[in-house]
Amino acid sequence: MSASSPINQSVPNYTQQLQYLMEQVDVSSFRQLSRVSGVSERQLKRLRQGQVSQMRVETLLKLSDILGISVDQLLTLFSAESISPITPPRDRTSPSLDLRAPESLDNLKHEYQRLQQQLAEQRQTLLQEFQQSSVQVLESWLLQWPTAAYAITQNDQLPAIRLLPLIKPVEQLLQQWGIEAIASVGDELAYDPQWHQLMSGTVQPGDLVRVRYVGYRQGDKLLYRAKVSPLPNRSYR
């Protein structure tokens, strides 16, 4: 372990605690820790001085990842309010850490938890945006293919019928994304303007219509309305 930078004796000194944690992950110097974690040596000095509550959550996340302990443990071990030196355990693979959390660090812990929640929400948002952009690329195929497939199934002599099984992987992917068709081509059902787009004529909600082109939804979100046409003199009402 390289020599540590001098620290003012009037402030808490957590150098020994940090060096012990570094030894557990084979980091031999503060310079190396700075390099592998992406945290400046100035920030490491603040940590050794017990100023952990003044450090950014992103910085603590980087250090906790490299040192192999949770952010909560990091907050506790390097808090100026509660100095508790580490007693090296006999088994180096299972360090014994004092996990008492000072109340003054509650706000920082809440910020850490909020950041974790925010990151999870951002991941979900990015996934949904990717799915929606992919659907837009496939829009023409999604709307036209089911009608073409329906026509093919009505005449099994057509050579194109052999193509139908090749589309299964795409259909399975849409299912995994929670995207489902609104009815099937040829279905006769009650007209619902929320989910159906009338191609011609006039009908009232509840009148019987036939699906010409399928629509799509993702959960409760409408992506495309199913295109329908009226059936004369027939109604569910």
Phi, psi and omega per residue, in radians:
M1 nan 2.264 -3.115
S2 -1.262 2.790 -3.140
A3 -1.100 2.426 -3.121
S4 -1.509 2.705 3.100
S5 -1.206 2.507 -3.125
P6 -1.101 2.461 3.122
I7 -2.156 2.399 3.133
N8 -0.957 2.208 -3.081
Q9 -1.208 -0.202 -3.130
S10 -1.407 -0.151 3.123
V11 -2.018 2.742 3.134
P12 -1.004 2.566 -3.123
N13 -2.137 1.903 -3.124
Y14 -1.852 0.383 -3.115
T15 -1.045 -0.743 -3.105
Q16 -1.104 -0.727 3.117
Q17 -1.060 -0.789 -3.105
L18 -1.166 -0.732 3.130
Q19 -1.087 -0.681 3.122
Y20 -1.080 -0.797 3.129
L21 -1.121 -0.639 3.121
M22 -1.129 -0.662 3.137
E23 -1.090 -0.596 -3.106
Q24 -1.159 -0.407 -3.113
V25 -2.023 0.306 3.054
D26 1.046 0.706 3.001
V27 -1.826 2.119 -2.924
S28 -1.659 -0.233 -3.097
S29 -2.661 2.820 3.091
F30 -1.140 -0.585 3.111
R31 -1.113 -0.742 3.114
Q32 -1.150 -0.715 3.110
L33 -1.065 -0.725 3.107
S34 -1.068 -0.726 -3.083
R35 -1.203 -0.801 -3.048
V36 -1.341 -0.431 -3.107
S37 -1.670 -0.365 -3.069
G38 1.365 0.322 3.122
V39 -1.878 2.305 -3.076
S40 -1.160 2.700 3.104
E41 -1.121 -0.493 3.081
R42 -1.109 -0.702 3.105
Q43 -1.202 -0.617 3.092
L44 -1.121 -0.632 3.099
K45 -1.138 -0.682 3.095
R46 -1.095 -0.680 3.106
L47 -1.093 -0.761 3.141
R48 -1.160 -0.369 3.118
Q49 -1.633 0.138 3.089
G50 1.333 0.383 -3.131
Q51 -1.701 0.590 -3.060
V52 -1.065 -0.581 -3.104
S53 -1.214 -0.227 3.133
Q54 -1.714 0.022 -3.098
M55 -1.629 2.650 -3.137
R56 -1.228 2.578 3.139
V57 -1.054 -0.659 3.135
E58 -1.062 -0.644 3.122
T59 -1.173 -0.729 3.126
L60 -1.140 -0.642 3.105
L61 -1.083 -0.725 3.134
K62 -1.107 -0.786 -3.110
L63 -1.187 -0.734 -3.129
S64 -1.110 -0.593 3.127
D65 -1.164 -0.762 -3.113
I66 -1.274 -0.701 -3.062
L67 -1.430 -0.194 3.067
G68 1.313 0.479 3.069
I69 -2.262 2.879 -3.129
S70 -1.363 2.852 3.084
V71 -1.107 -0.649 3.111
D72 -1.041 -0.742 3.110
Q73 -1.147 -0.698 3.129
L74 -1.076 -0.762 3.132
L75 -1.078 -0.713 -3.101
T76 -1.242 -0.814 -3.045
L77 -1.185 -0.476 -3.049
F78 -2.047 0.450 3.096
S79 -1.477 2.282 -3.141
A80 -1.178 -0.340 -3.102
E81 -1.350 -0.315 -3.053
S82 -2.576 1.611 3.120
I83 -1.397 2.118 3.109
S84 -2.423 1.610 -3.095
P85 -0.964 2.605 3.107
I86 -1.416 2.289 3.014
T87 -1.675 1.966 -3.074
P88 -0.992 2.176 3.130
P89 -1.364 2.876 3.097
R90 -1.221 -0.661 3.132
D91 -1.671 1.906 -3.063
R92 -1.187 -0.329 -3.109
T93 -1.393 -0.210 -3.122
S94 -2.315 1.324 -3.121
P95 -1.078 2.430 3.115
S96 -1.654 1.959 -3.056
L97 -1.994 2.462 3.055
D98 -1.430 2.047 -3.000
L99 -1.821 0.430 3.105
R100 -1.215 2.203 -3.071
A101 -1.792 2.071 3.097
P102 -1.111 2.444 -3.110
E103 -1.097 -0.490 -3.092
S104 -1.171 -0.221 -3.123
L105 -1.699 0.084 -3.098
D106 -1.021 -0.735 -3.103
N107 -1.085 -0.714 3.140
L108 -1.174 -0.658 3.101
K109 -1.144 -0.719 3.101
H110 -1.089 -0.665 3.107
E111 -1.125 -0.697 3.089
Y112 -1.075 -0.791 3.127
Q113 -1.138 -0.673 3.119
R114 -1.118 -0.689 3.141
L115 -1.150 -0.713 3.095
Q116 -1.045 -0.761 3.127
Q117 -1.127 -0.707 3.138
Q118 -1.111 -0.721 3.123
L119 -1.115 -0.692 3.119
A120 -1.117 -0.729 3.132
E121 -1.171 -0.645 3.114
Q122 -1.145 -0.694 3.094
R123 -1.069 -0.736 3.140
Q124 -1.149 -0.698 3.129
T125 -1.127 -0.762 3.116
L126 -1.088 -0.680 3.118
L127 -1.109 -0.767 3.133
Q128 -1.139 -0.683 3.118
E129 -1.135 -0.678 3.097
F130 -1.115 -0.773 3.137
Q131 -1.081 -0.763 -3.106
Q132 -1.173 -0.682 3.114
S133 -1.173 -0.619 3.097
S134 -1.157 -0.702 3.114
V135 -1.099 -0.677 3.126
Q136 -1.108 -0.672 3.101
V137 -1.116 -0.640 -3.084
L138 -1.591 0.100 -2.987
E139 -0.901 -0.904 -3.093
S140 -1.030 -0.792 3.139
W141 -1.140 -0.771 -3.111
L142 -1.016 -0.693 -3.054
L143 -1.442 -0.544 -3.032
Q144 -1.653 -0.613 -3.023
W145 -1.074 -0.798 -3.121
P146 -0.999 -0.642 3.111
T147 -1.182 -0.727 3.092
A148 -1.123 -0.714 3.133
A149 -1.118 -0.669 3.107
Y150 -1.075 -0.772 3.131
A151 -1.093 -0.658 3.133
I152 -1.134 -0.735 -3.108
T153 -1.184 -0.353 3.115
Q154 -1.346 -0.228 3.118
N155 -2.453 1.591 -3.056
D156 -1.265 0.041 3.065
Q157 -1.475 -0.249 -3.133
L158 -1.197 2.359 3.127
P159 -1.036 -0.486 -3.060
A160 -1.170 -0.229 -3.119
I161 -1.087 -0.402 3.124
R162 -1.251 -0.256 -3.132
L163 -1.421 -0.342 -3.033
L164 -0.988 -0.764 3.138
P165 -1.114 -0.397 -3.104
L166 -1.224 -0.300 -3.092
I167 -1.540 -0.183 -3.088
K168 -0.956 -0.758 3.140
P169 -1.024 -0.668 3.116
V170 -1.159 -0.728 3.120
E171 -1.109 -0.683 3.118
Q172 -1.158 -0.652 3.104
L173 -1.106 -0.747 3.114
L174 -1.081 -0.668 3.104
Q175 -1.109 -0.722 3.117
Q176 -1.093 -0.553 3.123
W177 -1.439 -0.044 -3.135
G178 1.374 0.322 3.125
I179 -1.666 2.162 -3.109
E180 -2.255 2.632 -3.139
A181 -1.297 2.558 3.018
I182 -1.619 1.718 -3.110
A183 1.193 -3.072 3.124
S184 -2.225 2.724 3.120
V185 -1.050 2.315 3.141
G186 1.640 -0.249 3.113
D187 -1.096 2.507 3.023
E188 -1.942 2.129 -3.036
L189 -2.628 2.997 -3.127
A190 -1.301 2.335 -3.112
Y191 -1.193 2.239 3.092
D192 -2.285 1.851 -3.067
P193 -1.048 -0.300 3.107
Q194 -1.205 -0.594 -3.042
W195 -2.002 -0.196 -3.029
H196 -2.112 2.511 3.050
Q197 -2.010 2.102 -3.106
L198 -1.338 2.243 -3.095
M199 -1.488 -0.530 -3.135
S200 -2.796 2.866 3.097
G201 1.262 -2.937 3.129
T202 -2.349 2.437 3.069
V203 -2.499 2.869 3.060
Q204 -1.904 2.683 3.080
P205 -0.906 2.273 -3.118
G206 1.762 -0.334 3.082
D207 -1.170 2.599 -3.101
L208 -1.321 2.311 3.112
V209 -2.338 2.855 3.101
R210 -1.995 2.375 -3.125
V211 -1.358 2.172 3.086
R212 -1.754 -0.704 3.106
Y213 -2.356 2.321 -3.090
V214 -1.246 2.754 2.989
G215 -1.960 -3.141 -3.121
Y216 -2.453 2.605 3.081
R217 -2.418 2.683 3.032
Q218 -2.185 1.742 -2.990
G219 1.160 -2.222 3.112
D220 -1.577 -0.009 -3.094
K221 -1.588 2.198 3.105
L222 -1.385 2.228 3.059
L223 -1.717 -0.908 3.116
Y224 -2.517 2.353 3.065
R225 -1.298 2.567 3.031
A226 -1.297 2.357 3.132
K227 -1.562 2.253 -3.024
V228 -2.298 2.839 3.051
S229 -2.287 2.611 -3.070
P230 -1.288 2.680 3.000
L231 -1.884 2.229 -3.033
P232 -1.164 2.362 2.988
N233 1.008 0.527 3.111
R234 -2.312 2.380 -3.068
S235 -2.637 2.606 3.018
Y236 -1.428 -0.302 -2.985
R237 -1.331 nan nan
